[in-house]
Amino acid sequence: MQNRSVIDNVKPQINNGRFMIQRVVGEKVNVSASIFGDGHDYLRAVVEYKKEGTKKWTTVEMADLGNDAWSASFTVTEQAIYQYRIVSWVDHLLTWYRGFKKKQADGQPMGVELAIGGNLLTEVAKSLAKSKQAPVRAAIKELGQKDEGSATDYVLGPVFGKIVQDYPLRKFETTYDHNMRVKVGRLRERFSSWYELFPRSASQDVNRTGTFKDVELLLPRIDELGFNVLYMPPVHPIGRKNRKGRNNATTAMEGEPGSPWAIGAAEGGHKAILPELGDIKDYKALIHKAKTEYDIDVALDLAFQCAPDHPYIEDHPDWFIWRPDGTIMYAENPPKKYQDIVPINFETEDWKALWEELLSVVLYWCEAGVTIFRVDNPHTKPYRFWEYVIGETNKKFPDTIFLAEAFSRPAVMTELAKRGFQQSYTYFTWRTTPQEMKEYLTELTTTDLADIMQPNFWPNTPDILAFEMMGANSNQFVKRLLLAATLSSSYGLYGPSYELMENRGNTNGKEEYYDSEKYMARHYDWSYRNRITDAYTLINHARNNNPALQQTNNIRFTGSENGNLLSFVKWDEERTNFIWTIVNFDQHNRQGGHVHVPQDLLGHDGFRVTDLLTGNQYWWNGHSNYVDLDPGQWPAHVFKVEFS
């Protein structure tokens, strides 16, 4: 088909349309492209979008930004998959119209020009259904008046200008359609605050370990602290063979519970519940109460690996790797050894049955009410496997969210997001200076990652006590919490350990906790409140009440002459809610300095800022303002910006 325009450099799209970009309900998709044609004729371009499976496209006019740059946006309003494409064309009616005005201003006779315009409008009318032709037919009649002056005045008037805009002459179209799609999920994909605990440590009775019923009793506390996702390690039977003991000892002592990630025993495997925690009814009751009474999602840890006594090993020996001496191969990440865990062999010839079985595990828990899965080590399984599992799950349970726990190379983490993971762990834990944090957030929010990967920032996990946190004081714990909760719209904490400010690392030189809860049950005073729990409550309240903190990609870093300060502004899509955060990275000393106002966001005039942590208010000018942060009080300001 003949066409005269070129559409290039289209964004957003992932691998030329191979993978879907991600959004949540109510978000915009900002589409941009380079569009140009031959000659001097004027172009028009539109973005067309629709829900997958429907016939009718909705059209949004693209704006010509100059220098061949064009843009438009549309809002996704339902949980679904949307398709979008770009169409451009040389619009001879628009070319004639703009030329007409120039010729008339030059004093040229307009009789022939009016006739040309009438002919072009006739072409437009023929392309329309009869029911829509009336405005164009009326315009043709006006151009055909005997009085050339009256006809010219009509063309120069606002009514005719609207006709040209609303009824383009679409000929010689170029369509850029590379199966570009948007996967639209629920808000919790974008905005979530995770609290992790071990259910076996939930008991307030020191004479026994915890159960799901004990966890139920903690729901008011978790809600009070402002979290909306409760995440627990695997709740399945724990293997007895090669069970690990305290501090990862290769032999467990009598009564030691083992690691929850060593899944499977005589009581069952991935579809079973550890009896000490309760039964499936108790688990469903916890999920139901959390959701209906507190709007808290209970996240299940999805760890596709087995203990040496998992039922799969006897029922499907070909799903595992066997050594020449007849023993089964356990998991290793040299020099680390995981004798209590057996990896699944995804290269088995029986891979189709394996995939179907593991999908059935996910669907089983979805049917039980689980809506979020934290996936353990997904990068050790095939990418196509996850594309299959997540795709099939979301077809039946569209609310389901998958978080990828993959502290791996950037390309690996990105690929998992492309394959469907709605959230991803990140390198936040290891970004320790203002400059490192600024560079990392810029990468996450201004590159293609912004359309693929929703980051979830974790200051700690049961697996990770970062070197920065070993021996750290409370100022450091508050700082890392506030950074995670304000930089990213999704963040999480291994809660009890964090609020008790556990900072003792193992003696092996690795970023691991001493006396890790992975290998033992604990008892906590769940009524305990301190500086950290106060910070939880305040920052989560701020997040829940300010849409600016419910997105990650809407961030602008602002300058400061003090290199210890990180300053950034966030805003909502309507630009009616602004949050300005300034963080002191020095955990020991107060730091001060001027921070610069991003005037294109906040203007040149003064405004009021209210610190959401302290309630203190200040009037700031429109250029730069001085801050002084004592980490012993609060290591950060989280200001709400309000204009008079």
C-alpha positions in Angstrom: 0.0 0.0 0.0 1.3 3.4 -0.9 2.2 5.7 2.0 4.2 8.8 2.6 5.1 8.9 6.3 7.6 7.1 8.5 7.0 6.0 12.1 10.1 5.3 14.0 11.6 5.1 17.6 8.2 4.2 19.1 8.0 4.1 22.9 7.0 2.3 25.0 7.5 -1.1 23.5 9.5 -4.1 24.7 11.5 -6.1 22.2 9.5 -4.8 19.3 6.3 -5.9 20.9 7.3 -9.4 22.0 6.6 -8.5 25.6 3.9 -6.4 27.3 4.5 -3.3 29.2 2.9 -3.1 32.6 0.5 -0.6 34.1 -2.2 -0.6 36.8 -5.8 0.6 36.6 -6.0 4.4 36.2 -2.5 4.9 34.9 -1.5 6.6 31.7 0.4 5.1 28.8 2.5 7.9 27.3 3.3 7.0 23.7 6.0 8.8 21.7 7.5 8.4 18.3 9.5 10.1 15.6 7.1 10.7 12.7 8.1 12.4 9.4 7.3 12.4 5.7 8.6 13.4 2.4 8.0 16.9 1.0 6.4 19.7 2.9 2.9 18.4 3.4 1.5 18.4 6.9 1.2 15.2 8.9 -1.4 14.0 11.3 -1.0 11.0 13.6 -3.1 9.2 16.2 -2.7 6.5 18.8 -5.3 3.8 18.6 -6.0 1.5 21.5 -8.5 -1.1 22.6 -9.0 -4.0 25.0 -7.8 -7.2 23.6 -10.6 -9.2 22.1 -12.7 -6.2 21.2 -13.2 -4.7 17.7 -13.5 -1.0 18.2 -10.3 1.2 18.5 -10.4 4.4 20.5 -8.4 7.2 18.9 -6.2 9.8 20.6 -4.7 12.6 18.5 -0.9 12.8 18.8 0.7 16.2 19.4 3.4 17.5 17.1 6.2 18.6 19.5 8.5 19.8 16.7 11.6 18.3 15.2 9.6 15.2 14.1 8.8 14.3 17.8 5.2 13.3 18.5 3.4 12.2 21.6 0.0 11.2 23.0 -1.3 9.4 26.1 -4.3 7.2 27.0 -5.5 5.9 30.4 -6.2 2.3 31.0 -9.3 1.9 33.1 -9.8 -1.9 33.5 -7.8 -4.9 34.5 -7.2 -6.4 31.1 -4.7 -6.5 28.2 -4.8 -3.5 25.9 -3.4 -3.2 22.4 -2.2 0.0 20.9 -0.7 1.2 17.6 0.1 4.4 15.8 -1.3 5.6 12.5 0.0 8.6 10.6 -0.8 10.1 7.2 -0.2 13.2 5.0 -3.3 15.3 5.5 -4.0 17.3 2.3 -6.9 19.1 3.9 -4.7 20.4 6.7 -1.9 21.3 4.2 -4.4 23.2 2.1 -5.9 24.9 5.2 -2.6 26.2 6.5 -1.5 27.3 3.1 -4.9 29.1 2.6 -4.3 31.2 5.6 -0.8 32.2 4.5 -2.0 33.0 1.0 -4.8 35.1 2.3 -2.5 37.0 4.6 -0.3 37.7 1.5 -3.3 39.3 -0.3 -3.6 36.6 -3.0 -7.0 35.9 -4.7 -8.7 33.0 -2.9 -11.4 31.8 -5.4 -9.4 28.8 -6.7 -8.3 28.0 -3.2 -11.8 27.8 -2.0 -12.7 25.4 -4.8 -9.7 23.2 -3.9 -10.9 23.2 -0.3 -14.4 22.2 -1.3 -13.0 19.3 -3.4 -10.9 18.1 -0.4 -13.9 18.3 1.9 -15.9 16.3 -0.6 -13.3 13.5 -0.3 -13.7 13.7 3.5 -17.4 13.4 3.3 -17.3 10.3 1.0 -15.1 8.6 3.6 -17.8 9.1 6.3 -21.0 7.3 7.1 -24.0 9.3 5.9 -25.1 9.9 9.5 -21.8 11.8 10.1 -21.6 13.8 6.9 -23.8 16.8 7.8 -21.1 19.1 9.4 -18.7 18.5 6.4 -21.5 19.0 3.8 -22.4 22.3 5.6 -18.8 23.4 5.3 -18.7 22.6 1.6 -21.7 24.7 1.1 -20.1 27.7 3.0 -17.0 27.4 0.8 -19.1 27.5 -2.3 -20.7 30.8 -1.6 -20.7 33.3 -4.4 -19.4 36.0 -2.1 -15.7 35.1 -2.0 -15.1 37.4 1.0 -17.8 35.7 3.1 -16.4 32.3 2.2 -12.9 33.3 3.1 -14.1 34.7 6.4 -15.7 31.4 7.2 -12.5 29.5 6.4 -10.6 31.8 8.8 -13.2 31.4 11.5 -13.2 29.0 14.5 -16.0 26.8 13.2 -14.1 25.8 10.1 -10.9 25.3 12.1 -12.7 22.7 14.2 -14.0 21.0 11.0 -10.4 20.5 9.8 -9.4 19.2 13.2 -12.3 16.8 13.7 -12.6 15.5 10.1 -9.1 14.7 8.8 -8.5 13.5 5.3 -6.9 10.2 6.0 -5.1 8.9 2.9 -1.8 7.1 2.3 -1.8 5.9 5.9 1.2 4.3 7.6 0.4 2.0 10.5 2.9 1.0 13.1 1.4 -2.1 14.6 3.9 -4.5 16.3 1.4 -6.2 18.6 2.2 -3.6 21.3 0.3 -4.5 24.4 -0.3 -3.3 28.0 -0.9 -5.7 30.8 -3.1 -3.8 33.3 -3.2 -5.0 36.9 -4.6 -3.8 40.2 -3.2 -1.0 42.2 -1.4 -3.3 44.7 1.0 -4.3 41.9 2.3 -0.7 42.0 1.7 0.3 45.6 2.4 -2.2 48.4 4.0 -2.2 51.9 5.2 -5.7 52.9 5.7 -7.1 56.4 7.4 -10.4 56.7 7.2 -12.7 59.7 7.7 -16.4 60.5 4.4 -17.9 61.6 6.1 -20.3 63.9 7.4 -17.3 65.8 4.0 -15.7 66.2 3.0 -17.3 69.5 2.7 -15.2 72.6 2.9 -18.3 74.7 6.6 -19.1 75.4 5.7 -22.8 75.9 4.8 -23.4 72.2 5.5 -22.3 68.7 3.2 -20.2 66.6 0.2 -21.1 64.4 -1.9 -19.4 61.8 -4.4 -18.6 64.6 -1.6 -16.7 66.4 -0.9 -14.8 63.2 -4.5 -13.8 63.1 -4.1 -12.1 66.4 -1.3 -10.0 64.9 -3.4 -8.6 62.1 -4.5 -5.6 64.1 -0.9 -4.8 64.8 0.2 -5.1 61.2 -2.8 -2.9 60.2 -1.9 -0.4 62.9 1.6 -0.2 61.5 0.2 0.5 58.1 1.2 -2.5 56.1 -1.0 -4.0 53.4 0.8 -7.2 52.5 1.6 -9.9 55.1 4.3 -12.2 53.8 5.3 -15.5 55.4 8.0 -18.0 54.4 6.8 -21.3 53.0 4.1 -22.9 55.1 4.5 -26.4 53.8 5.8 -29.5 55.7 9.6 -29.3 56.3 11.8 -32.1 55.3 13.5 -34.2 58.0 16.2 -35.7 56.0 19.4 -33.5 56.1 17.5 -31.0 58.1 19.6 -27.9 59.0 20.2 -26.7 62.5 20.9 -23.4 64.2 23.1 -21.0 62.1 22.9 -23.4 59.2 24.5 -26.3 61.0 24.6 -29.4 58.8 23.0 -31.5 61.5 19.9 -30.4 63.4 19.5 -31.0 67.1 16.5 -32.7 68.5 13.5 -30.4 68.2 15.0 -27.9 65.8 12.4 -27.0 63.2 14.6 -26.7 60.1 14.4 -24.2 57.2 10.9 -23.6 55.8 12.5 -23.6 52.3 13.3 -27.3 52.6 9.8 -28.3 51.4 8.2 -31.7 51.6 8.0 -34.6 54.1 5.8 -37.5 54.9 2.9 -35.1 55.5 3.0 -33.9 51.9 4.6 -31.4 49.6 3.8 -28.1 47.9 0.0 -28.5 48.4 0.2 -29.4 52.0 0.4 -27.3 55.3 3.0 -27.9 58.0 0.8 -29.5 60.7 2.4 -27.4 63.5 1.0 -24.3 61.9 -2.5 -25.6 61.5 -4.5 -26.9 58.6 -5.8 -25.6 55.3 -9.0 -24.3 57.0 -6.9 -22.2 59.4 -4.8 -20.9 56.5 -7.9 -19.9 54.5 -9.4 -18.3 57.6 -6.3 -16.2 58.0 -6.3 -15.1 54.4 -10.1 -14.3 54.6 -9.8 -12.3 57.8 -6.8 -10.3 56.6 -8.5 -9.3 53.4 -12.0 -8.7 54.5 -11.3 -6.9 57.8 -8.0 -5.2 57.1 -7.5 -5.1 53.3 -4.2 -7.0 53.8 -3.1 -9.6 51.2 -1.4 -12.7 52.5 1.5 -13.6 50.3 2.6 -17.2 49.9 6.3 -18.0 49.4 6.5 -20.0 46.2 9.7 -22.0 46.3 9.9 -24.7 43.6 12.5 -26.9 45.3 12.3 -29.9 47.5 13.6 -31.5 50.6 15.2 -34.9 50.1 12.0 -36.6 51.5 9.5 -34.7 49.3 6.9 -37.0 47.8 7.8 -35.9 44.3 11.1 -37.7 44.6 9.5 -41.1 45.0 6.7 -40.4 42.6 8.7 -38.6 39.9 12.4 -39.5 40.2 13.0 -38.3 36.7 12.3 -34.8 37.8 15.6 -34.8 39.7 19.3 -35.3 39.1 20.9 -38.4 40.3 24.7 -38.9 40.9 26.7 -41.8 39.6 26.7 -43.4 43.1 22.9 -43.4 43.1 22.4 -40.4 45.5 20.3 -37.5 44.6 22.0 -34.2 43.9 21.3 -31.5 46.4 21.4 -27.7 45.8 24.8 -25.9 45.6 26.0 -22.5 44.8 29.7 -23.1 45.4 31.1 -22.8 47.9 27.6 -22.8 49.5 25.9 -26.1 50.1 22.2 -26.7 50.7 22.1 -30.3 51.8 18.5 -30.0 52.9 17.3 -28.8 49.5 17.1 -30.8 46.2 16.7 -28.7 43.0 14.1 -29.7 40.4 15.5 -30.8 37.1 13.8 -28.6 34.5 15.7 -30.3 31.7 13.8 -33.6 32.3 12.2 -35.2 29.3 9.0 -35.2 31.3 9.0 -31.4 31.4 5.5 -30.9 30.2 4.1 -32.9 33.1 6.4 -31.1 35.4 5.2 -27.7 34.2 1.6 -28.7 34.5 2.1 -30.0 38.0 3.8 -26.9 39.2 1.1 -24.7 37.6 -1.5 -26.8 39.5 0.4 -25.9 42.7 -0.1 -22.2 42.0 -3.7 -22.6 41.0 -4.4 -24.6 44.1 -3.3 -21.8 46.4 -5.1 -19.2 44.3 -8.3 -21.2 44.8 -7.5 -21.1 48.5 -7.5 -17.3 48.4 -3.8 -16.4 47.8 -3.4 -13.4 45.6 0.3 -12.7 45.9 3.3 -15.0 45.5 6.8 -14.1 46.5 8.8 -16.4 44.2 12.1 -17.8 45.6 15.0 -17.9 43.2 13.0 -17.6 40.0 16.2 -17.1 37.9 17.2 -20.7 38.5 14.1 -21.9 36.5 13.5 -21.4 32.7 12.1 -18.0 31.7 9.5 -19.6 29.4 8.3 -21.7 32.4 7.5 -18.5 34.3 5.9 -16.9 31.2 3.6 -20.0 31.1 2.8 -20.1 34.8 2.2 -16.4 35.3 0.2 -16.1 32.0 -2.0 -19.1 32.8 -2.5 -18.0 36.4 -3.5 -14.4 35.4 -6.0 -15.7 32.9 -7.9 -17.4 35.7 -7.0 -15.2 38.6 -6.2 -11.7 37.2 -5.6 -10.2 40.7 -2.6 -12.5 41.3 0.7 -10.7 41.8 4.2 -12.4 41.5 7.2 -10.9 43.1 10.6 -12.1 41.8 13.2 -12.7 44.5 16.2 -12.6 42.1 19.3 -10.7 43.3 21.0 -11.5 40.0 22.5 -9.7 37.0 20.5 -6.8 35.5 19.7 -8.6 32.3 18.4 -11.6 34.2 16.2 -9.5 36.5 14.9 -7.6 33.5 14.0 -10.8 31.6 12.0 -12.1 34.5 10.0 -8.9 34.5 9.4 -9.2 30.8 8.1 -12.7 31.3 5.4 -11.4 33.6 6.6 -10.8 37.1 4.7 -7.8 38.4 7.3 -6.9 41.1 11.0 -7.4 41.5 13.5 -7.3 44.3 16.3 -4.8 43.5 19.8 -3.7 44.4 18.5 -1.1 46.8 20.0 -2.9 49.7 23.5 -2.3 48.3 23.2 1.3 47.2 24.7 3.2 50.2 25.5 6.8 49.1 23.3 9.6 47.7 25.0 9.4 44.3 24.6 5.6 44.0 20.9 5.9 45.0 20.3 8.8 42.5 22.0 6.8 39.7 20.1 3.7 40.5 16.7 5.4 40.7 17.4 7.2 37.4 18.1 3.9 35.8 14.9 2.3 37.1 12.7 5.3 36.3 13.9 6.8 33.0 14.9 3.8 30.9 12.9 0.9 29.5 12.9 -0.6 33.0 10.2 1.9 33.9 7.7 0.1 31.6 8.8 -3.4 32.6 9.9 -3.7 36.2 8.1 -2.5 39.3 10.8 -2.4 42.0 10.2 -3.5 45.5 12.8 -2.1 48.0 13.8 -4.2 51.0 16.3 -3.0 53.6 16.6 -6.5 55.0 15.4 -10.1 54.4 15.9 -13.3 56.5 18.7 -14.1 54.0 20.4 -10.6 54.0 21.8 -8.4 56.7 23.7 -6.0 54.6 27.2 -5.0 55.7 26.0 -1.5 56.1 23.5 -2.6 58.7 25.9 -4.7 60.8 26.6 -2.8 64.0 24.3 0.0 62.8 22.6 2.4 65.2 18.9 3.2 65.2 19.5 6.3 63.0 20.6 4.0 60.2 17.6 1.7 60.6 15.2 4.7 60.4 17.1 6.1 57.4 17.0 2.9 55.4 13.3 2.5 56.1 12.4 6.0 55.0 14.5 5.7 51.9 12.8 2.4 50.9 9.3 3.8 51.6 9.7 7.1 49.8 11.9 6.1 46.8 9.8 3.1 45.8 6.0 2.8 45.9 6.5 -0.9 46.9 8.8 -1.8 49.8 9.1 -4.5 52.4 10.8 -5.5 55.6 11.6 -8.6 57.5 9.7 -6.9 60.3 10.5 -8.3 63.8 14.2 -8.3 63.1 14.1 -4.8 61.7 12.1 -3.2 64.5 14.4 -4.9 67.1 17.3 -3.4 65.1 19.2 -6.7 65.0 22.6 -5.9 63.6 24.8 -8.8 64.5 26.1 -10.6 61.5 27.3 -14.2 61.2 31.0 -14.9 61.7 31.4 -16.3 58.2 32.1 -12.9 56.6 28.8 -13.0 54.6 25.8 -10.7 54.8 23.8 -13.0 57.0 22.2 -12.8 60.5 23.7 -14.5 63.5 21.1 -16.9 64.9 19.0 -16.6 61.8 15.3 -17.2 62.3 15.5 -19.4 59.1 16.7 -22.2 61.3 14.9 -21.6 64.6 11.6 -20.5 66.2 11.5 -17.4 68.3 9.2 -15.6 70.7 8.6 -11.9 70.5 6.9 -9.3 72.6 4.4 -8.3 69.9 3.2 -5.4 72.1 6.6 -3.8 71.8 6.8 -0.3 70.4 9.9 1.8 69.7 11.4 4.4 67.4 11.2 2.0 64.4 7.5 1.0 64.9 6.7 4.7 65.2 8.5 5.3 61.9 6.6 2.4 60.3 3.3 4.0 61.3 4.1 7.5 60.3 5.6 6.7 56.9 3.0 4.2 56.0 0.3 6.7 56.9 2.0 9.2 54.7 2.2 6.7 51.8 -1.5 5.7 52.2 -2.7 9.3 52.1 -0.5 10.7 49.4 -0.8 9.4 45.8 2.6 10.9 45.1 4.2 8.1 47.2 2.1 5.5 45.4 4.2 5.6 42.2 7.9 5.1 41.6 8.6 6.6 38.2 7.4 10.1 39.1 10.6 11.3 40.7 12.9 14.4 40.3 16.2 14.7 42.2 17.0 18.2 43.2 20.5 19.7 43.8 22.2 20.4 47.1 25.8 21.6 47.9 26.0 19.0 50.7 26.9 15.6 49.3 25.5 13.9 52.4 21.9 14.9 51.4 19.7 13.2 48.9 16.7 15.4 47.9 13.9 14.4 45.6 10.3 15.4 44.7 7.5 13.1 43.7 4.0 13.9 42.5 0.8 12.3 41.4 -0.4 12.1 37.7 -2.8 15.1 38.2 0.1 17.1 39.8 -2.1 18.0 42.7 -0.1 16.1 45.3 3.6 16.8 45.8 6.0 15.1 48.4 9.5 16.4 48.8 11.9 14.2 50.7 15.4 15.1 51.9 17.5 12.4 53.6 20.7 12.7 55.6 22.9 9.8 54.8 25.3 10.4 57.7 23.9 8.2 60.5 26.1 9.8 63.2 26.2 13.6 62.5 23.7 16.3 61.7 24.0 17.7 58.2 22.7 20.9 56.7 22.6 22.6 53.3 20.5 24.3 50.7 18.2 22.2 48.5 17.1 23.7 45.1 13.5 24.1 44.0 12.6 22.4 40.7 10.7 25.4 39.4 9.1 23.7 36.5 7.3 21.5 39.0 6.7 23.8 41.9 6.9 27.2 40.3 8.8 30.4 41.3 6.5 31.5 44.1 6.7 30.5 47.7 4.9 27.5 49.2 4.3 25.8 52.5 5.8 22.5 53.4 4.6 20.2 56.2 6.8 17.5 57.6 4.7 14.3 57.7 7.0 12.8 60.4 6.9 15.7 62.9 4.0 17.9 61.8 6.3 21.0 61.6 5.5 23.5 59.0 7.7 26.0 57.1 7.2 28.6 54.4 9.7 28.1 51.6 10.7 30.4 48.7 10.8 29.4 45.1 14.6 29.1 44.6 16.5 27.2 47.3 15.9 26.5 51.0 18.1 25.5 53.9 17.6 22.2 55.8 19.3 20.9 58.9 18.8 17.2 59.8 19.9 15.6 63.0 19.8 11.8 62.6 19.2 11.4 66.3 15.8 13.1 65.9 14.8 12.2 62.3 17.3 11.5 59.5 14.9 12.8 56.9 12.2 15.3 56.1 9.2 14.0 54.3 7.4 17.2 53.3 4.0 17.6 51.8 4.1 20.7 49.5 1.0 23.0 49.5 0.5 26.1 47.5 -1.3 29.1 49.0 
